[in-house]
Each structure stands twice: as C-alpha cells, then as structure tokens.
Amino acid sequence: MITKKIINPGRVRKISGGFSFIPHRFLSDGFLSILTREEILLYMFLILASDRYGLSYYSYDAICSFIHLHLDQYIEARDGLIRKDLIDFDGTVFQVLDLPGKPVASTKPCAINRLIQQIAKGI
C-alpha cells in the first residue's frame, strides 16, 4: 500500500461555492473507460456547469464553443451519454444523473470499432 502525503500543503483543494462533483466510482467502476473523448469532454462540462441537482441549460452553440466540438461531435457525444444512462436532456435542460449501478455498454460502436469493422469487411 502506498502511503499518501500532501505534496503542496498550501494548495489543498477545497470544495466551496460550487456543486461540481465526480464520485470515485466514475473511475473505479469503469464509467470513464467506456466513454469517447468527446463524451468525456461533454460530461465534464455538464458537471462543471450544473447546479446541485445536476441541471444546466447551456445551448449547444455555447457548449461547442467552450469545449471545441463541432455540432456533429456534440450530438454524437450527447446521444452517447444518454444511451449510457449518464445524462438526460429534454431539448433545453440537461440533467447529470446519479451513476447507475454499473456502466451501460453502448449499443452503437465507437468510430474506431466502426473503422475496424469496415476494414474487416473490405470496404
């Protein structure tokens, strides 16, 4: 077991004023590993932008500007997070959801898997 020691005591992180929170389960239970790069960017943005109930209402153009995504990347990331049961979206308001019991595998293959499938089929 590694003994942890604070490296910079003058810069110990404090939670104050905001509601951003990522449970350790996000990493340890494999949620991070099932997300694409764009899904991670969008998820982290929504966590930072949300209130204590996980709600935020940034427009897609503001989100794309903040995290440097094209519209199609944003839509794919948003839909992927919904399929993976991490967020809900009603067309205006986002809600970052409490993590489900275990990561939900996407039924839609990611871009690299689609490319591999196309190569295998000889396309």
N, C-alpha and C positions, 0 to 999 in steps of 0.2 A: 504494500500500500504506500502510495506517495504521500508524504506529509506536505500539506499546502502551507505556504507562508505568503502573507501580503507583500507584494513587491514594492508598491508605492503607497504607503500609508496616507499620504496627503491627497490621494486621488481615489479613495474607496468610493465605489458607486453608491448613490443614494436614490431611492425612488421618492420623488416629490413632485406634486403638481400635475402629473400626467397619469394616464391609466394603462400605458403600454405594458404588456406582459406576455412573455412566451414561456410556457411551462417546460421544464426539463424533458418531459415525455416527448416533446416535439422532436428532440434529437434521439433520445434513448430508445423510443419505441418505433423509430423508423419513418416518421412522417416526413422529415427533411429529405430522406433518401429517395422518396417516391416522386418528388416534385421536380419539374423542369426549372431551368434558370429563370425563365420569365414568371413562372408560378411563384417561385421564391421571392422575386422582386415585388410582385404584386401583393403577396401575402404579408410581407414585412411592411410595405407601405400602408396597407389597410390596418395592420396592428398599430402602427405609429399614429395613424390618422383617426383612429376610432376613440369613442368615449368609453366610459366604464362598462357600458353594455355591449361593446363591440360594434357600435353603429358609426358609420361615416357616410357622407353624401358627396364626396368629390366627384366631379364629372369625369368622363373618360378622357377628355382632352387635357384636363388638368393632371390626371394620373399619368397619362402618357408623357406629358411634358416633364413631370417630376422624375419619373423612373426611366425615361428614354426608351419607350417602347413604341413601335408602330401600331396602328389600330388593329391590324390582324393579329399581332402578337398579344396585344391586350385581350382581345376577345377570346383567343385560344387559352390564355392563362386564366382568365376569369371563369370560363366554362370548365376548365380542368379543376380548378379549386372547388367549384360547385359539385362536380362529379365525385371528387374526393372527400366530400362532406366537410369541408373546412370553412366555407362561407356560404351565405345566402345572399341573393340580390333580387330586389323587387322591381328593377328598372330604374330606380332612383337612389335607393338607400342600400348600402352594404351592411351585412352583419357578419363579423368574425365569430364563428361558432365555437363552443366548448369542444375540445378534441373528442372525436369518437373513441370507442374502446380500443380500436386498432386501425392502422392505416387502411384506407379503401383503395384497392388497386384500380387504376384507370382501365376502362374497357377499350379506350382509344389508344393505340400505340403511339409512343412519342416519335418525334421526327427521325431520330437515329434508327429506331426499330423499323419504321416505315421504309427508310432507305435500304436497310439490310434486307428486308422482305422483297423490295423491288429488285435488288441485285441478285438475290437468290432465284427470283422468277425470270431473270434475264431481260428485264425491261431496260 
